[in-house]
Amino acid sequence: MAQADGLNHRICLLVKKAEKQRYEEHLPAHVDRMVREELKDFPDRGEILIAPLAVIGRGLNIVVGTRSAVRDIYLCVRPVLSIEDTNWLHASVNASGFNTLPVGGSDEPLAVLRTASEASWKQLTKILRSPARFSNMDHDLRKELVAGMLVLLIQLAGRARRGETDMTLHIVDHSIHDKKFSSDLASIIKQIYYDWTPEQRIIMNELYGQALQAFLTYAGLDQEML
């Protein structure tokens, strides 16, 4: 982007450490490197910020006065399965065990805990053995990754709309739209929605409201189903 003809915007890249790293050696010299603690200074340093969604989804706070300095968000890649994302890894493994617990409790807690432990270990094994290619992943892992991405996007969009700022989300990566292997975003959103019970749909709508409805509409679900 920094070398594109006709693009004169100042570009900032969010990095882990301020000092120059080996993986940064091939970046153009005029690309500004920022660490998370410097994000508040972005409006004075650039117009385009390149950053991982997992890093800025919950912690982006870039404002000018009372209004957000972020107007457009571009989703450039699909979510990536990474064991280095410990928050997601722990949540996925714990949820698989938690979901085996019987509603209303049990008179045999030892057996229940054993079943939950087995489910958690099975989930961890599934994650560790999963193909890296998104279209080849287990369908449940795909849905978990996309669900986590949607939550981050909703939170990020909420921050971008601070002070009633107009914000537009652009989905850039062609693979997100490619329906060849039913791994496109719209198909996976439908799968997630159909997995919810009526009670879960009500709760999710109360939590995420119009933002959730926008993604469901994008997926082609009828308004009556929201």
C-alpha positions as CSV (number, residue, x, y, z in Angstrom):
1,M,0.0,0.0,0.0
2,A,2.8,2.4,0.8
3,Q,4.3,1.9,-2.7
4,A,1.0,2.0,-4.6
5,D,0.9,4.6,-7.4
6,G,-1.3,7.5,-6.5
7,L,-1.7,6.6,-2.9
8,N,-0.4,9.4,-0.8
9,H,-1.9,8.5,2.6
10,R,0.4,8.1,5.5
11,I,0.4,4.5,6.7
12,C,1.0,3.3,10.2
13,L,1.7,-0.3,11.1
14,L,0.9,-1.7,14.6
15,V,3.8,-3.8,15.9
16,K,4.6,-5.6,19.1
17,K,7.7,-3.6,20.0
18,A,8.9,-0.2,19.1
19,E,12.4,-1.2,18.0
20,K,12.9,-2.5,14.4
21,Q,12.4,-6.3,14.2
22,R,13.8,-8.7,11.6
23,Y,10.4,-9.2,10.0
24,E,10.2,-5.4,9.4
25,E,13.3,-5.1,7.4
26,H,11.4,-5.2,4.1
27,L,9.0,-2.5,5.0
28,P,9.3,0.9,3.3
29,A,11.2,3.3,5.5
30,H,8.4,5.9,5.5
31,V,5.9,3.5,7.1
32,D,5.3,4.6,10.6
33,R,5.6,1.8,13.2
34,M,3.4,2.1,16.3
35,V,2.9,0.1,19.5
36,R,-0.4,-0.3,21.2
37,E,0.2,2.4,23.7
38,E,0.7,4.9,20.9
39,L,-2.7,4.3,19.2
40,K,-4.2,7.4,20.6
41,D,-1.6,9.4,18.6
42,F,-2.7,7.9,15.3
43,P,-4.7,10.9,14.0
44,D,-1.6,13.0,14.1
45,R,0.7,10.4,12.5
46,G,-1.3,8.8,9.7
47,E,-4.5,8.2,7.8
48,I,-4.3,4.4,7.4
49,L,-3.7,2.0,10.3
50,I,-2.8,-1.7,9.6
51,A,-3.4,-3.8,12.7
52,P,-4.6,-7.3,13.8
53,L,-8.3,-7.4,14.6
54,A,-7.6,-9.4,17.7
55,V,-5.4,-6.6,19.1
56,I,-7.6,-3.6,18.4
57,G,-11.1,-5.2,18.5
58,R,-11.6,-4.5,22.2
59,G,-9.0,-1.9,22.9
60,L,-9.2,0.7,20.1
61,N,-9.6,4.2,21.5
62,I,-8.8,6.7,18.8
63,V,-10.8,9.9,19.1
64,V,-10.6,13.5,18.2
65,G,-12.5,15.4,20.8
66,T,-15.6,13.3,21.4
67,R,-15.8,11.7,18.0
68,S,-14.1,8.6,16.7
69,A,-11.1,9.2,14.3
70,V,-11.9,5.9,12.5
71,R,-14.4,6.2,9.7
72,D,-13.8,3.1,7.6
73,I,-12.8,-0.5,8.7
74,Y,-11.4,-2.9,6.1
75,L,-11.5,-6.6,6.9
76,C,-8.6,-7.9,4.8
77,V,-8.3,-11.6,5.9
78,R,-10.4,-14.4,7.3
79,P,-9.8,-15.4,11.0
80,V,-6.7,-17.5,11.5
81,L,-6.5,-20.6,13.7
82,S,-3.5,-20.0,16.0
83,I,-2.6,-21.7,19.2
84,E,-0.8,-18.5,20.1
85,D,-4.2,-16.9,20.5
86,T,-4.5,-18.2,24.1
87,N,-7.7,-16.4,24.9
88,W,-9.6,-18.1,22.1
89,L,-7.9,-21.4,22.7
90,H,-8.8,-21.5,26.4
91,A,-12.3,-20.3,25.7
92,S,-12.9,-23.0,23.0
93,V,-11.5,-25.8,25.2
94,N,-13.4,-24.7,28.3
95,A,-16.7,-24.2,26.4
96,S,-16.6,-27.7,25.0
97,G,-16.4,-29.1,28.5
98,F,-18.9,-26.7,29.9
99,N,-21.5,-27.5,27.2
100,T,-21.6,-31.2,28.4
101,L,-22.8,-30.2,31.9
102,P,-26.4,-31.3,32.4
103,V,-29.0,-28.6,32.9
104,G,-30.2,-28.5,36.5
105,G,-27.1,-30.3,37.8
106,S,-26.5,-33.9,38.6
107,D,-26.3,-36.4,41.5
108,E,-23.1,-37.8,40.1
109,P,-20.7,-34.9,39.9
110,L,-17.6,-37.1,39.4
111,A,-19.0,-38.7,36.3
112,V,-20.1,-35.2,35.0
113,L,-16.7,-33.8,35.5
114,R,-15.1,-36.8,33.8
115,T,-17.3,-36.3,30.8
116,A,-16.5,-32.6,30.7
117,S,-12.8,-33.3,30.9
118,E,-12.9,-35.8,28.1
119,A,-14.8,-33.3,25.9
120,S,-12.2,-30.6,26.6
121,W,-9.3,-32.8,25.8
122,K,-11.0,-33.9,22.6
123,Q,-11.5,-30.3,21.6
124,L,-7.9,-29.5,22.3
125,T,-6.8,-32.4,20.1
126,K,-9.1,-31.2,17.3
127,I,-7.6,-27.8,17.4
128,L,-4.0,-29.0,17.5
129,R,-4.6,-31.4,14.6
130,S,-6.7,-29.0,12.5
131,P,-5.5,-28.0,9.0
132,A,-4.3,-24.5,8.7
133,R,-6.4,-23.8,5.6
134,F,-9.7,-22.3,6.6
135,S,-11.8,-24.2,4.0
136,N,-10.4,-27.5,5.2
137,M,-11.0,-26.9,8.9
138,D,-13.6,-28.8,11.0
139,H,-16.9,-27.0,10.5
140,D,-17.4,-26.3,14.2
141,L,-13.9,-24.7,14.4
142,R,-14.8,-22.5,11.5
143,K,-18.0,-21.4,13.2
144,E,-16.1,-20.6,16.5
145,L,-13.5,-18.5,14.7
146,V,-16.1,-16.6,12.7
147,A,-18.2,-16.0,15.8
148,G,-15.2,-14.6,17.6
149,M,-14.4,-12.4,14.7
150,L,-18.0,-11.1,14.5
151,V,-17.9,-10.1,18.2
152,L,-14.6,-8.3,17.7
153,L,-16.0,-6.5,14.6
154,I,-19.2,-5.5,16.5
155,Q,-17.1,-4.1,19.4
156,L,-14.7,-2.3,17.0
157,A,-17.6,-0.8,15.0
158,G,-19.1,0.4,18.3
159,R,-15.9,2.3,19.1
160,A,-15.7,3.6,15.6
161,R,-19.2,5.0,15.9
162,R,-18.3,6.9,19.1
163,G,-19.8,10.4,19.1
164,E,-22.3,9.3,16.4
165,T,-19.5,9.1,13.8
166,D,-20.5,7.5,10.5
167,M,-18.6,4.2,10.0
168,T,-18.5,1.7,7.1
169,L,-17.3,-1.9,7.3
170,H,-15.7,-3.1,4.0
171,I,-15.1,-6.9,3.6
172,V,-12.1,-7.0,1.3
173,D,-10.7,-10.6,1.1
174,H,-12.3,-12.4,-1.9
175,S,-12.2,-15.8,0.0
176,I,-14.7,-14.4,2.5
177,H,-17.2,-14.2,-0.3
178,D,-16.2,-17.4,-2.1
179,K,-19.0,-20.0,-1.8
180,K,-17.1,-22.9,-3.4
181,F,-16.5,-24.8,-0.2
182,S,-19.3,-23.3,1.9
183,S,-16.7,-21.5,3.8
184,D,-17.8,-18.0,2.9
185,L,-18.8,-15.6,5.6
186,A,-22.5,-15.6,4.8
187,S,-22.8,-19.4,4.9
188,I,-21.1,-19.6,8.2
189,I,-23.2,-16.9,9.7
190,K,-26.3,-18.9,8.7
191,Q,-24.8,-22.0,10.3
192,I,-24.2,-20.2,13.5
193,Y,-27.7,-18.7,13.6
194,Y,-29.4,-22.1,12.9
195,D,-27.4,-23.6,15.8
196,W,-28.9,-21.2,18.3
197,T,-32.0,-22.1,20.3
198,P,-34.9,-19.6,20.3
199,E,-33.8,-18.5,23.8
200,Q,-30.2,-18.0,22.6
201,R,-31.5,-15.9,19.6
202,I,-33.3,-13.6,22.0
203,I,-30.3,-13.2,24.2
204,M,-27.9,-12.5,21.3
205,N,-30.3,-10.0,19.9
206,E,-30.5,-8.2,23.3
207,L,-26.7,-8.2,23.5
208,Y,-25.8,-7.1,20.0
209,G,-29.0,-5.6,18.6
210,Q,-28.7,-3.8,15.3
211,A,-25.1,-4.8,14.7
212,L,-26.1,-8.5,14.8
213,Q,-29.1,-7.8,12.6
214,A,-26.8,-6.2,10.0
215,F,-24.7,-9.3,9.8
216,L,-27.7,-11.6,9.6
217,T,-29.1,-9.4,6.8
218,Y,-25.8,-9.7,5.0
219,A,-26.1,-13.5,5.3
220,G,-29.4,-13.3,3.5
221,L,-31.7,-14.2,6.5
222,D,-35.2,-12.8,6.3
223,Q,-36.1,-9.9,8.5
224,E,-38.8,-12.1,10.2
225,M,-36.1,-14.4,11.5
226,L,-34.1,-11.7,13.4
